[in-house]
Amino acid sequence: MLRRRANGPIMQGHLRVSDSLGHLPGPNGERFVELLKHGTLTVELYAPHRTDPQHPHTRDEVYVVVSGTGRFLRGDEQVVFERGDVLFVAAGEGHRFVDFSQDFVAWVFFYGPEGGETETQLAK
């Protein structure tokens, strides 16, 4: 999946979905746009069209669903998602969105070292 950086200034790290969607699709049909980098953190907006050609990534990532509904496949797991949901994917883990609505959009946060962090813990 090709990634590209949005043109123009980012004011104090404030990103708006409405402004960011203006960068999609990219010149080669990209459905991701890179919007912010800080240390190991990369923030992107993702708005796939019809299919999700995801492949495992080299860093951990978090999706925050902005709009839409569908199913998320991660390894052998499957969950139904909706607006406001947070989905975590460890580095190297297979994942993709399926049966999603036309209005599906998500923030994507890549972070940490290549190969990912060492363990996942849920807050109690």
C-alpha positions as CSV (number, residue, x, y, z in Angstrom):
1,M,0.0,0.0,0.0
2,L,1.5,3.3,-1.0
3,R,1.5,6.1,1.5
4,R,1.8,9.8,0.8
5,R,2.0,12.9,2.9
6,A,-0.6,15.6,2.6
7,N,0.6,18.9,1.4
8,G,0.2,22.0,3.5
9,P,0.8,23.0,7.1
10,I,-0.4,21.1,10.1
11,M,-1.4,23.6,12.7
12,Q,-0.3,22.5,16.2
13,G,-1.1,18.9,15.4
14,H,-4.8,19.6,14.9
15,L,-6.3,17.3,12.2
16,R,-9.8,17.4,10.9
17,V,-11.4,14.5,9.1
18,S,-13.2,16.8,6.7
19,D,-10.0,18.5,5.6
20,S,-8.0,15.3,5.5
21,L,-10.6,13.6,3.2
22,G,-9.8,16.2,0.6
23,H,-6.5,14.4,0.0
24,L,-8.2,11.2,-0.9
25,P,-8.0,9.4,-3.2
26,G,-4.4,10.2,-4.0
27,P,-3.0,10.8,-7.5
28,N,-2.5,7.0,-7.9
29,G,-5.8,6.0,-6.3
30,E,-4.3,5.7,-2.7
31,R,-6.9,5.4,0.0
32,F,-4.4,6.3,2.8
33,V,-2.9,9.7,3.4
34,E,-0.1,10.4,5.9
35,L,-0.9,13.5,7.9
36,L,1.4,13.8,10.9
37,K,4.8,12.3,12.1
38,H,6.2,12.8,15.5
39,G,8.9,10.5,16.8
40,T,7.7,7.0,16.1
41,L,4.1,8.1,15.7
42,T,2.6,8.4,12.3
43,V,-1.1,9.5,11.9
44,E,-2.9,8.6,8.7
45,L,-6.5,8.7,7.5
46,Y,-7.9,5.6,5.7
47,A,-11.0,5.5,3.5
48,P,-11.0,2.3,1.5
49,H,-13.3,1.9,-1.5
50,R,-15.2,-1.4,-1.9
51,T,-12.3,-3.6,-0.8
52,D,-9.5,-3.4,1.8
53,P,-6.1,-4.6,0.4
54,Q,-4.4,-4.6,3.8
55,H,-1.3,-6.6,4.5
56,P,0.6,-7.0,7.7
57,H,2.6,-3.9,8.7
58,T,6.0,-3.7,10.4
59,R,4.8,-1.6,13.4
60,D,1.9,-1.7,15.8
61,E,-1.2,0.2,14.8
62,V,-4.4,1.5,16.2
63,Y,-7.5,2.2,14.1
64,V,-10.2,4.6,15.4
65,V,-13.4,4.3,13.4
66,V,-14.6,7.8,12.4
67,S,-17.7,6.7,10.4
68,G,-19.2,3.6,9.0
69,T,-19.8,0.0,10.0
70,G,-18.5,-3.4,9.0
71,R,-16.5,-6.4,10.1
72,F,-12.8,-6.4,11.0
73,L,-10.7,-9.5,10.6
74,R,-7.5,-9.9,12.6
75,G,-5.8,-13.3,12.6
76,D,-8.5,-15.8,13.5
77,E,-10.7,-13.2,15.2
78,Q,-13.6,-11.3,13.7
79,V,-15.5,-8.3,15.2
80,V,-18.3,-6.1,14.1
81,F,-17.2,-2.4,14.2
82,E,-19.0,0.9,14.3
83,R,-18.3,4.6,14.7
84,G,-16.1,5.3,17.7
85,D,-14.6,1.8,18.0
86,V,-10.8,1.3,18.6
87,L,-9.1,-1.6,16.9
88,F,-5.5,-2.7,17.8
89,V,-3.3,-4.7,15.4
90,A,0.2,-5.9,16.5
91,A,3.0,-5.6,14.1
92,G,3.1,-8.5,11.5
93,E,-0.5,-9.5,12.2
94,G,-2.8,-10.1,9.2
95,H,-5.9,-7.9,9.2
96,R,-8.5,-6.3,7.0
97,F,-11.9,-4.7,6.9
98,V,-14.7,-6.5,5.1
99,D,-18.4,-5.8,4.4
100,F,-17.9,-2.2,5.3
101,S,-20.3,0.7,4.5
102,Q,-19.5,3.2,1.8
103,D,-18.9,5.9,4.4
104,F,-16.3,3.9,6.3
105,V,-13.3,6.1,7.4
106,A,-10.7,5.5,10.1
107,W,-7.8,7.3,11.7
108,V,-4.7,5.0,11.7
109,F,-2.0,5.5,14.3
110,F,1.3,3.6,13.6
111,Y,3.8,3.7,16.5
112,G,6.7,2.1,18.2
113,P,9.7,0.2,16.8
114,E,9.9,-2.0,13.7
115,G,8.6,-5.4,14.8
116,G,6.2,-3.9,17.4
117,E,6.1,-3.6,21.1
118,T,6.7,-6.8,23.2
119,E,3.2,-7.4,24.8
120,T,-0.4,-6.3,24.9
121,Q,-2.3,-5.7,28.1
122,L,-5.9,-4.6,28.5
123,A,-6.7,-2.2,31.3
124,K,-8.8,-3.7,34.1
